[in-house]
Amino acid sequence: MTKIKNYRRLLLAMLLIFCTFQSMAQAGFNKNYHFLHSDNLVADKNFYLLTVIDHSPGVKSIIENDAYFKQLFASRLALLKSHAMDTCSHPLSLVEGFKYNKEDSLKLAENAAALYKSHQPVFDQMINNHLRPSGYYQRFAGLSNEEIFLKAWGQYVYGINYIIDQFGLGKKMRYPRIDTASYVVSSRYYRMVMKDMFALLDEQTDGMKLFYQPSLEVAMHLMDANDRDEPARFEPMEQNDNRLAVAKIKITQWSKYPYAAIVIPGNGPELFTTPISPDNKIHCDAAAARYLKGMAPFIITSGGYCYPFRGPYCEAVEMKKYLMKKFGIPADAIIIDPHARHTTTNFRNADRLIIRYGIPTDKPSLFITSKSQHDMVMKDAFDKRNTKELGYLPYRDKKSISNHDVVFYPVYESLHMDPLDPLDP
């Protein structure tokens, strides 16, 4: 009988260890995670996998010394150097070779999988300590470590190709009215800029060791040439514009309020001379009325530099100024999201701030907007648009309670970075 009891205890202990391992392997976002950084925040936000690899000496060494990746690096480095001196001047001839075609993508995935299998403990440490808890790959949290690793490489490929297509080849991508290149890429001026870009990159090649660096540098320089640094603006927000609100969140008595936050989506002005659009004033007026009634302790103003194209005003910042000046709402009650570019990402980015700043996710929030935008948000077509563009709905239990109010709960999938939205990944 004693032997049977001991055997059962052993089985139970083994089961607990297995379940703990499984739980760790499938863990996702950790609110205590601290992000790693390179010298380029735009790259960090778009390609966090690469930032993590650069901070993981073991993984970095394995990739650097792999035969296939060494060959890929050598060929792309040679291409970069050749463009510093050759006569190529058309965008297609200059940057197409830094994209990844279908064959490249398959080989990258095959070799990445082989490296993972042969060095699993080293890769698992990186994945469990960074990729999972960061939340940047939250939609993959239920997958195995190998699958997350390969999915993250896939997002790198999509993201690099998207940036080069948009800012190098001038292709009209998801929202060309506000996201496109600042210049006509086939113009004489821009072709000269790209040639000069390669001459500069040629001087910087001594610091390149890994296969992804030539393509990454080309993509980042193309964004920089177009002044598309939106992802890095205002960061780190919790230490700057949102510092007072983040401190107040920690001492807020949430039971006093029916809602956790009031989210105001942006609606950019059509004129360069107009800091805040007529519709944004309507959004703010409606939201302020609800805040002053005590419906929520915080307002999230959401919207970046969107309209007009390359305009000088950030929607979130101008709405914050408007709320403080007209209604006397204190700065520590307003959280800015200065990056969202679309109604879909107004929801998504508000979710991110709610989750990362520690605002309760089991308490509903209010999305306050104009009647026209409210009606659009409540249509099935908006759900379909989110599913198509983001791959998920950035809200749950969405419902309308007035012509201006949409009640919703945040979802953790919103933490997942989007490789097809390089100005607000």
Buried (B, 14 or more C-beta within 10 A) or exposed (E): EEEEEEEEEEEEEEEEEEEEEEEEBBEBBEEEBEBBBBEBBBBBBBBBBBBBBBBBEBBBEBBBEBEBBBEBBEEBBEBBBEBBEEEBBEBEEBBBBBBBEEEEBEBBBEBBBEBBEEBEEBBBBBBBBBBBBBBBBBBBBEBBBBEBBBBBBBBBBBBBBBBBBBBBBBBEBBBEEBBBBEBEBEEEEBBEBBBEBBEEBBEEBEEBBBBBBBBBBBBBBBBBBBEBBBBBBBBEBBEEBBBBBBEBBEEBEBEEBEBBBBBBBBBBBEEEEBBBBEBBBBBBBBBBEBBEEEBBBBBBBBBBBBBBBBBEBBBBBBBBBBBBEEBEBEBBBBBBBBBBBBBBBBBBBBBBBBBBBEBBBEBBBBBBBBEEBBEBBBEEEBBEBBEEBBEBBBBEEBEBEEEBBBBBBBBBBBBBBBBBBBBBB
